[in-house]
Amino acid sequence: MLNSDSSIPLYLQLKQAITEEINRGTYLPGEKLPTETELCEQYKVSRITVRKAVLDLVEEGALIRQQGKGTYVKRPKLQRELVSVSGFSEDMISSGNTPHNKILSYQIKEASRNISKKLNIPLGCNILELKRMQYMEKQTLSLEITTYSLDLFPNLDKQLKQNKNISMHRILKEHYDVIPAYGDKVVNVTFANAEEAELLKCTVNDPLFEIEKIAYNDEKVAIYYSLIYYHTSQVSLNITSPFHSHQ
């Protein structure tokens, strides 16, 4: 219980109490904090005191506010290697996490001018567009929209139907003997539209990393084109490169 006779302001005492509860595991990363009313009752303090303590913890990065949803304990950012050519599942497993995907849709379309240029394929030829969510444990992590040439990967839609829980890199390797060798990536910051906000569990106009990626095999043939969206509060993008000294 907080001490109203202490020389330490009540909001600082409350900040310390909430921080200790987070460190103790009472409030887990990604978990919703009790409401202002509940905190007032729990610690016998005013709403102003609660608001000041919570706002300070938000500004310090311990908590995160989601408009209309409440205040949550901030998760540590996931580290993603920007120059990696491995797939999402391989990256997650190598970092000790448990990944899984949820396919939202996959459909056969005709290649647009943009897609034909990205994949170096004829305009109007058949492509497969795969839209899926990616998760780490129970955490919503990213939205990915990936396009494959059906000339290069015939019957890919049937492989997807039969192997919904298998990583795409594994399908490409086992059924088409194709392994990505390198990739080109461009990183932009965009702002969530209504659909992206709903899928990524964030607020409309929240900043997102948009990673535009083209993967190639060792013969420089484009394998797929992806757009991947991450909330900027959840992911840090790392670049590891060799250092060459000049003497």
N, C-alpha and C positions, 0 to 999 in steps of 0.2 A: 504494500500500500504506500502511496505517496505521502510525504511529510510536509504538511502545510506550514509548519513552524520553522522549516529549514531556510537558510539564506539562499539556497539554490532555487531559482524560479520553477514553478510547477511544470511548465511546458518542457523544461530541460530534464526534469525528473521523468516525465512521461516519455520523452524521446529515448532516454536511457532504458526505461522499462520495456518499451516496444523493441528496441534493439536487442536487449537480452533475450526476449521471447523469440525473436528471429534466430539468434545464435543458438538458442536451446532447441530449436526445431518445433516450437509450438506453432509458429507460422512458417510454412514451408515456401520455398521459391515457387512463384507462380500462383500462390494461394491468395485468396481475397482476405483483406484485413477486415476485422469487425467494423461496423458502421460507426459514424460519429456518436450516435445515440448510445450504442452498445459500449463504446470506449468511455463515454461520460459516466455511465452506470458502473462499469467495471472498476474505474479508477477514482470515482467520486470527484470529478473535476468538471469545469464548465466546458461548453462547446467551443468557446474561444481558445481555451487551453489546448483542447484536442486538435483543433484546426491548425494552430501554430506549430504544434509538435509534428503533426503529419506533414504539413507543408515543408518544414525544414528537412524531414527525412526524404521527401520527394526531390527537393533541390539537391540534396547530398547524394542522390542516386540509390538509396536503399529501398525506396518504394516507387511505384509508378502508378499514375492516375489514368484511368480510362473513362472518358466522358460518358456519362449515363450508365456506367457499369460499376464503378467503385474504385477502390485503391487496392493494389496488389503488391505483394513482396516481389521485388525485381529478381528475375533470374540472371545468373551469370551469363554473359554473352558467349555464344558458341563461336569458336575460332574456325574459320574456313580458309583453306589455302587457295589463293586465287589462281595460282599457276598449275594446280593439280589437274591431271587429265582423268583421274579415276572418277567413278560415279558417286552419287550421293550415299548409297548403301555402303560401298567400300570405305569412303571417308569416315562415315559414322562408326563403323565397326573398328577401324584402325585407331580411332580416338577413344574406344572403350564404351561407346554408346549403343543403344538398341534402336535401330531405325525401322520405320515402316512407311509404306506408301498407301494412299487411297486414290484409286483411279476415279476421276470425276466424269470423264468422257473420252472417247476416241472415235474419230470419224474420218472417212475417206473424203478428200476434197481435191480440187484442181489447184495446181501450184499457181499462186499469184506472181506478179512481177517481182515482188520483194523476195519471196521464197525461192523462185527460180534462180535469182541472182545469188542468194546466200548459199544454196546447195549446188549451184552450177548445173541445173537440170532444165529441160525444156519447159517453157511457159505452158501451163495447162495440163501437164502430165499428172498422174495420180500421186497424191501424197497422203500420209496418215498423220493427223494431228492428235497428239495425246496430251490431255490436261489432267494433272494429278496434284494432290497435296502430299507434302512430305512432313513426317513427324519424327521427333526424337523423344522416346518414351511416350508420354501423353502430351508433350508440348507441340503445338502447331508451329511449324518452322518455316515452310516456304510453299509457294505456288509455282508450279513449273508447267510451261507449255512447250512441248517439243514436237518437231516436225521431221518425218522420215520420208525418203523417196521409196515408193512401192516398187519402182523398177529395180532398185538396189536391194530392197528387202521384201520380196513377194510373200504374200500371205502373212504379213506381220500382224494384221488384225486378228487372225486366227491364233497366232502364238500368244498374243496378249490375252485373248479370251481363255486360253488354257493355262496361262501362267501369270495370273493377276498379281500374285504376291512375290514374284521373282524380280530382281533388279533388271533393268533394261540392258545394262552392260553384259549381264550374264546371258540373257536371251540372244543378244547379238553375237556373243562368243560361241555359245553352244549350238545355235541353229544356223548361223550364217558365217561362222568362222571369221568374224570381224572384231578387231580390238582397236579402240581409239589409241592413237600414238601421240597426238598433240592437239591443242585447241587454241583458237583465237577467242579472247574475251574482251568485252567492252563493259565497263561499269558506269551506270548512270544513277542519279537519284531522281525518283519520280514521286508522285503523291497518290495515295490509294483512292481508287474510285469506289463506288458503292459495292460492287461485286467483290473486289479485292479486299475491302475492309471486312466484309462478312466472312470471307473464307479465311483470312489471316487473323481474325478476331481483334481488329484494331478499329480506329476511328477514320472516317472519310477524311482525306487530305493529310493523313499521317505520312511522314516520309518513308519511302521504301527504297532499298537497293534494287535496281534492275540490272541483272547480269545477262548480257547478250553473248551467247556462246555458240561457236561452230566447232564441232569435233571432226578431226580428220584421221584417216588411217595412215600407215607409213608410206603409202603411195600418193599421198596428198589428195585423196578423194574425200569429199565432204560426206560424213556419216549422218550427222543430224544437226539441226539448228534449234537452239533452246532460248527461251526467255524465262528467267528465274527471278522471283520476287521474294525478298526478305524484308521484314520490318527492321529498320536501322537500330532499334533498341535491343535486338536479339542476337545480332551477328556482328562479329568483327572480321574484316577481310584482310588476310595476311598475304604478303608477298615475300617469298624466300628465293634469293638468287645468289649465285656464287660471286664472291668478290675477287676481282682480278686487279692486282696491284701493278702499277707501271713504274719500273725502275729505270 
